[in-house]
Every structure is written in C-alpha cells, then in structure tokens.
Amino acid sequence: MGSGFMGRLSDVLGRFATKVNSLRYIMVIKNAFSALIPVIITGAFGTLFSAMVFDAENGLAKIQFLSFLAELKPIASSISYVTLSFLTIYAVFLIGIELAKLNNLKGVFPGIIAVMSYLAVTPTIYGFLSDDKNILVENVLAKQYTDTKGLFLGMIVAIVSVELYSWLGRQKRLQIKMPDTVPANVSASFSALVPTIITIAAMATAGFAVKAMTGMYAYDIIYHLVQRPLEGVVQGLPGILLLMLIAQIFWVIGIHGNQMIKPIREPLLLASIAVNTEAFESGKEIPNIITMPFWDMYMSIGGSGVTIGLLVAVFMVGKREDMREITKLSSAPGIFNINEPVIFGMPIMLNPILAIPFIITPLITGTIGYFATATGIAAKAVVMVPWPMPPIVNAYLATAGDLGAVATQIVCIIVAILIYLPFVKISNTAQQKN
C-alpha cells in the first residue's frame, strides 16, 4: 500500500513538475537569474575585499605597513556599484534575450527593447528635501529603479515588451522591405524599426496612463503590492521553511527540488543578499536574515537535505556495504555541496526510511540558523559566495569573517548527524531482515 501511494504521489507531482517547468516564463526567469549569478558574486567579492582588505579599521589596511591598501578601496567600491546597483537592468536585458530565444528571435536587440521599455515606464525625476526645501532633479535615474527593488516590475515589463515586439515583428505589413542589394544586417534593422517604435511608444504610454489614473508610478504599485509582500513572506521563518519543504518533497519523488522552486527563490533571495551587500558596503545596518547564502550555509550543507550529516552517520554506524560504498564515492562531491550521487545512489529518492530525515533536517538546521542570526550569535550574510564553496569556508566568507556563523554551521552539522544516525541504524536492520 505504501509503495502504491508513493507511486501515485510521484506520478501526480511528476506531471505537475513537468507542466510547471515547461511554462515559458518560468524557463525564462530561471535562465536569466542563472546567468546573473556571476554578476552578484563579482559584486559580493568586491564588498568582501573592501571590508577585509582595504578597510582601514577592520581590514588588512589597519596594519601599519599595509596602510596604503586603504587608498585602493574605491576600486572595490566601484565593483560593488556597477554590479549590485544595476542588477535590475541586467536582469531585464537577460530576460528579454531569453524570451526572444523562445520566440525564435536572434541577437541581443530584444534585450535592448526590454531595457528601453523598462526605462520608459520609470520616472526620471527625483525629489528630495534639502534645508526644508523640496528639490526636484530632472533627467536622473534613482538607484531604487536599477537595484533589486525594481526586479519584479523589470521582469513584468521585459516579458510584456518582448512579447509585443515579437508579435509585431511577425506582422508582414509592418516590415519595411529593402532591395536585395542592401546588406542583410541593414535590412534586418529596418524590418525591426516599426515594431520597435510601436513597442516603446506603447510601453511609455502605459507608464503614463498608470501614473495619470492612480497617481503612482508602476514601480510604486508593483513594489509595494507585489514584491515587498513576497519578500516579507520569504524573510519570515515559516515562509522559507515552506519553500524548503516543497523542494525536499520534490527531491524525494525524484524531481530536482531546487529547480522547482528556483523561479520564486532566486529573485527574492538573490535580491536580499544584494541589499545586504550594499548596506554593508555603505556601513549601514544589515537588514535581511534570510538570503541565498543563508540557504546554502544552514539549509543545504553538503547539498539538499544537509546530507553531509548522512555521510558522516553512515561512516559512524552504517553496516550495509552498499550504503558505505555510495558514501565513499559521494564524500568528495559532498564537500562541494553536490549530492545527487547520495540522493539517487543511496537512494533517498522513494526511500521512506531516509526520506524522513532528508525532509526534516534542513527545516531544523534552518531554524537553528535563523534564531542564531536573529539573536546576534551569528552575523547576517553580506557576501554572495558560490554554492559549491565547502562548509565552514562558505560561512566564514559569506559573513565577512564572522566566527559566530562558523560555530552555528558546525552546530547544524552536528545536529544533522544526530538526526540521520537512528535512520541509518534502521536501514541496517531493514537490510538484515531482507
């Protein structure tokens, strides 16, 4: 009965996963944010060097004979600025290109269409108070529209504008035909002229209409009604645990859980670490506990399910030869948080014994990490480190050298081992009975 139920559950969720992953906009967002990771990591390491090398109070520059390093701090600050402060612009551009590929459009011009459309609905007037006077500056683009706060509006505008541009481009009557003697690239540019004009004009008009009818810019509406509430949900412990639970259930039935939640997780958690990095660079209070590095440090140690605990538990009490062999083969990849050999080789997939700790362990370790950070035992993450970075090292780098975070991660690993131990013993017994 158990295997029959698991089989039916796997079939239903498998069909659901296939349907979700085949949605064109889900694919586009996943691909775009995957391409953005090098940008975020580059900016994060700029911040890391700024704090740990070039800073005259806390970095290497405080050492007298290395004090000259403080003069180089603007280099690291520039790296952080050109990466994290323009994340929305880069995301819009990449989404435009990815969607164009699905629409069989070649080249990078659709990415430019997306960026122009986003800028067309974004205000270029910035007001602030100075000496009790309202100062209005024209022809500027405020940082809030280019950093992570504009992500959701950017995604919407990129998708709408490129879909419109693609549809207009298929209308033969809108294409300007050039003689055969005209070079192909020039002819293609003229063919795109009318669709470009109509698309940008339509997006600019839509932005104007929204402001005229509501008194608010599209950015204000999307950020306050959509993006900020979603950020609030994921920044809460229940929200992030629910997201992890969904991912783990998909893993257990043989579907890549992280890929399933990626369209929700990536925009929100990558945005939250970008905000933390900028705040750290500016010397401001770090706002977010839950970020992409938080997920990696406390909820995915050794890979999904915190399977570093399972590997150690098998080495400690495992008696089954097959499990010990898989553990030996999986240890090296596991150090770098790659654990597909464990999930599919042990297997954890469709294994009712090991599935239980696989699901509950990251929920427990995530809770430990959250409360340790909330109480100040561990520092908040400020640097986006690559996910294959080994445990301990990733905690140290992500928090710019905080030993409390390292200690918290060690506690999480010990807890994971203790959770997996009895289930490994049960697996030993089950094998002996067979």
Residue pairs with C-beta under 8 A, 6 or more apart in sequence:
2 352
6 253
6 350
6 352
9 253
10 253
10 254
10 350
13 249
13 250
13 253
13 255
14 253
14 254
14 255
17 250
17 255
17 260
20 26
20 260
21 27
21 259
21 260
24 99
24 102
25 99
25 159
26 263
27 98
27 102
28 95
28 98
28 99
28 102
28 159
29 95
29 155
29 263
29 266
29 267
30 259
30 262
30 263
30 266
31 94
31 98
32 91
32 94
32 95
32 97
32 98
33 91
33 262
33 266
33 267
33 270
34 266
35 94
36 87
36 90
36 91
36 94
36 270
37 270
37 384
37 386
39 83
39 87
39 90
40 83
40 84
40 87
40 270
40 273
40 274
40 384
41 384
41 385
41 386
42 79
42 83
43 79
43 80
43 82
43 83
43 84
43 274
43 277
43 384
44 84
44 273
44 277
44 382
44 383
44 384
44 385
45 79
45 383
46 76
46 77
46 78
46 79
46 80
46 83
47 76
47 80
47 277
47 280
47 281
47 382
47 383
47 400
48 383
48 397
48 400
49 76
50 59
50 73
50 76
50 77
50 80
50 281
51 58
51 59
51 280
51 281
51 382
51 400
52 58
52 59
52 60
52 400
52 401
53 59
53 60
53 61
53 69
53 76
54 60
54 61
54 69
54 70
54 72
54 73
54 75
54 76
55 61
55 62
55 70
55 73
56 62
56 67
56 70
59 69
60 66
60 69
61 67
61 68
61 69
61 70
61 73
77 281
80 277
80 278
80 281
84 147
84 148
84 274
84 277
84 278
85 143
85 146
85 147
85 278
86 146
86 147
87 146
87 147
87 148
87 151
87 271
87 274
88 118
88 145
88 146
88 147
88 148
88 149
88 150
88 151
88 154
89 115
89 118
89 146
89 154
91 151
91 154
91 155
91 158
92 111
92 114
92 115
92 118
92 154
92 155
92 157
92 158
93 108
93 111
93 112
93 114
93 115
94 111
95 114
95 154
95 155
95 158
95 159
95 162
96 110
96 111
96 112
96 113
96 114
96 115
96 158
96 161
96 162
97 108
97 110
97 111
99 110
99 114
99 158
99 159
99 162
99 163
99 166
100 106
100 107
100 110
100 111
100 162
100 166
103 110
103 162
103 163
103 166
105 166
105 169
109 192
110 162
110 165
110 166
113 161
113 162
113 165
113 196
113 199
113 200
114 157
114 158
114 161
114 162
116 161
116 200
116 203
117 157
117 158
117 160
117 161
117 199
117 200
117 203
118 150
118 153
118 154
118 157
118 158
118 161
119 141
120 200
120 203
120 204
120 207
121 153
121 157
121 203
121 204
121 206
121 207
121 210
121 217
121 218
121 219
122 141
122 145
122 150
122 207
122 217
122 219
123 142
123 145
123 217
123 219
124 138
124 139
124 140
124 141
125 136
125 137
125 138
125 140
126 136
126 137
126 140
126 142
127 134
127 135
127 136
127 137
128 134
128 135
128 137
129 135
144 150
144 219
145 219
147 274
147 275
147 278
148 270
148 271
148 272
148 274
148 275
149 219
149 223
149 227
150 219
150 223
151 227
151 267
151 271
152 222
152 223
152 226
152 227
152 230
152 267
153 218
153 219
153 222
153 223
153 227
155 267
156 222
157 203
157 218
160 203
161 199
161 203
164 198
164 199
164 202
164 203
165 195
165 196
165 199
168 174
168 194
168 195
168 198
168 199
169 175
169 191
169 192
169 195
171 195
174 194
174 195
174 198
175 191
175 194
176 190
176 191
176 193
176 194
177 191
178 186
178 187
178 190
206 218
207 217
207 218
210 216
210 217
210 218
210 221
211 217
211 218
214 221
230 268
231 268
231 271
231 272
233 239
234 240
234 243
234 264
234 265
234 268
234 269
234 272
234 290
235 272
235 288
235 289
235 290
237 290
237 366
237 367
237 370
240 290
240 295
240 299
240 366
240 370
241 363
241 366
241 367
243 261
243 264
243 265
244 295
244 299
244 362
244 363
244 366
245 359
245 363
246 257
246 260
246 261
247 257
247 258
247 260
247 261
247 304
248 257
248 304
248 305
248 358
248 359
248 362
249 257
249 359
250 256
250 257
250 260
251 257
251 304
251 305
251 343
251 348
251 349
251 358
252 348
252 349
252 350
252 355
252 358
252 359
253 349
253 350
254 344
254 349
254 350
257 304
258 265
258 304
265 292
265 295
266 292
269 290
269 291
269 292
269 294
269 295
270 292
270 384
272 288
272 290
272 291
272 292
273 288
273 291
273 292
273 293
273 381
273 382
273 383
273 384
274 384
275 287
275 288
276 286
276 287
276 288
276 291
276 380
276 381
276 382
277 382
277 383
277 384
279 285
279 286
279 287
279 382
280 286
280 382
280 400
286 379
286 380
286 382
288 380
289 370
289 373
289 374
289 380
290 370
291 380
291 381
291 384
292 381
292 384
293 381
293 383
293 384
293 385
293 394
293 398
294 369
294 370
294 373
294 381
295 366
296 337
296 385
296 387
296 389
296 394
296 398
297 369
297 381
297 391
297 394
297 395
297 398
297 405
297 409
298 365
298 366
298 368
298 369
298 370
298 408
298 409
298 412
299 306
299 362
299 365
299 366
299 369
300 306
300 337
300 362
300 387
301 308
301 309
301 337
301 365
301 391
301 409
301 412
301 413
301 416
302 308
302 309
302 311
302 334
302 335
302 337
302 339
302 391
303 334
303 337
303 338
303 339
303 340
303 342
303 343
304 339
304 343
304 358
304 362
305 339
305 343
305 348
305 357
305 358
305 359
305 361
305 362
306 361
306 362
306 365
306 412
306 413
306 416
307 330
307 334
307 339
307 342
307 343
307 348
307 358
308 334
308 391
308 413
308 416
309 357
309 361
309 413
309 415
309 416
309 417
309 418
309 419
309 420
310 327
310 342
310 346
310 348
310 354
310 357
310 358
310 416
310 420
310 424
311 327
311 330
311 331
311 334
311 342
312 413
312 417
312 420
313 417
313 420
313 421
313 423
313 424
314 323
314 324
314 327
314 424
315 324
315 327
316 417
316 421
316 424
317 421
317 424
317 425
317 428
318 324
318 327
318 424
318 427
318 428
319 428
319 431
320 427
320 428
320 431
323 346
323 424
323 427
326 341
326 342
326 345
326 346
327 342
329 341
329 345
330 339
330 341
330 342
330 345
333 339
333 340
333 341
334 342
335 390
335 391
336 388
336 389
336 390
337 387
337 388
337 389
337 390
337 391
338 388
342 348
343 349
343 358
346 354
347 354
348 354
348 355
348 358
353 423
353 426
353 427
353 430
354 423
354 427
356 423
357 419
357 420
357 423
360 419
361 415
361 416
361 419
361 420
364 415
364 419
365 412
365 415
365 416
368 408
368 411
368 412
368 415
369 378
369 408
369 409
369 412
372 378
372 404
372 405
372 408
372 411
373 379
373 380
373 405
373 408
376 404
377 404
377 407
377 408
378 399
378 402
378 404
378 405
378 407
378 408
379 399
379 400
379 402
379 404
379 405
380 399
381 398
381 399
381 405
382 398
382 399
382 400
383 397
383 398
383 399
383 400
384 398
385 394
385 397
385 398
389 397
391 409
391 413
392 406
392 409
392 410
395 402
395 405
395 406
395 408
395 409
396 402
396 403
396 405
396 406
398 405
399 405
